[in-house]
Amino acid sequence: MQEAITVGMVVFPEFELLDVFGPLEFLGNYPADFQLIILGESTGAVPSIQGPSIVAESALSETPEVGILMVPGGIGSRKFVNNSEALKEIHRLATVARYVCSICTGAGILARAGLLNNKRATTNKLAYTWATSQGPSTKWIPHARWVQDGNTWTSAGVSAGMDMTLALIAEIHGSERAQEAAIYAEYTWNNDPNMDPFAGPAGLLD
Amino acid sequence: MQEAITVGMVVFPEFELLDVFGPLEFLGNYPADFQLIILGESTGAVPSIQGPSIVAESALSETPEVGILMVPGGIGSRKFVNNSEALKEIHRLATVARYVCSICTGAGILARAGLLNNKRATTNKLAYTWATSQGPSTKWIPHARWVQDGNTWTSAGVSAGMDMTLALIAEIHGSERAQEAAIYAEYTWNNDPNMDPFAGPAGLLD
């Protein structure tokens, strides 16, 4: 039997709730396959932008490695990109991770950590100018629900992280498992990475 | 200017992550209208079924009142329905709340607290037999994304709580505001309470 993959979800003050808990809902329902760990600058409570606090279980600098590294967005990402110590740790963890993922403006954090250089990526459509400015050499894709480039997966805003996560489950365990995970949560999976109702000519690009 | 409505989200050990954080994502992005508070049996960290812990900010018994009372589901609900002290507090808070809502098997908790007697309600389709058995006098609706009966709103499984919450925002602040909240999270709102892809003849009813 295959060992469970450790999923390290990074949190920082004023993270976006659904960026974090949408993906963890799906992954966390398969504890034999995915073991979740919340990574903070230090251990303890970290407040979301919406108010509620989550408990960080491991400090970034004390986390030896994770199988899947996930970085959410939220308004706090604009401050977090200037935390060079945290970005150094994210870079270290990403280098050995099997998959590196971002949700929403988390792509701006990956970019500033030097992890999206010359890679295709996407991000939130309502914060597109800011997020894309964090990665001048990144090939930003404006019309995408999520983008995969090698082992790097980046999603559009907030709830797009759920669709990307199901696609990641499909990549690792097959699409039947991903459909099962979606149905368990009574969630209608948009499984087409190019189907982005929130971008394009009639869309939200700022 | 109208005062913000306090939203009290109840948590208990082994709650379902998305039941809690889907609704709070939408409500929490309007802090002038909705003030979130996490209610536990006591204050402090409460672990979800998926692993991560949330911080309960107020004990149920020490919470004087909330404007909107929300009760999530998750496997822990099967134990929580036997916590008569907590159910008594939920009943007390519900009696004075402007709206009483459940997500997923949270309807089983509301039922056991005596809050769904002779009311129309729905719940998770994968735990339908258990949840409905908690309310013998409830008029359970098997095919519904969510059900509104007076000030009582109950949703189907997990992600259905997000669609119900957007409908509640529409009820309070108009549908334009609800659409705005959905778009902000790049979420495709199923705004038809009768459109339930997870029930009916081809569905999941256990």
Interface residues (C-beta under 8 A of the other chain):
Chain A: M9 E16 L17 L18 V20 F21 G22 L24 E25 L27 G28 N29 P31 Q35 L36 I37 I38 A45 S48 I49 Q50 G51 P52 S53 I54 V55 E57 N124 K125 L126 A156 G157 V158 S159 A160 I183 Y184 A185 E186 Y187 T188 N190 P197 F198 L204
Chain B: M9 E16 L17 L18 V20 F21 G22 L24 E25 L27 G28 N29 P31 Q35 L36 I38 A45 S48 I49 Q50 G51 P52 S53 I54 V55 E57 N124 K125 L126 A156 G157 V158 S159 A160 I183 Y184 A185 E186 Y187 T188 N190 P197 F198 L204
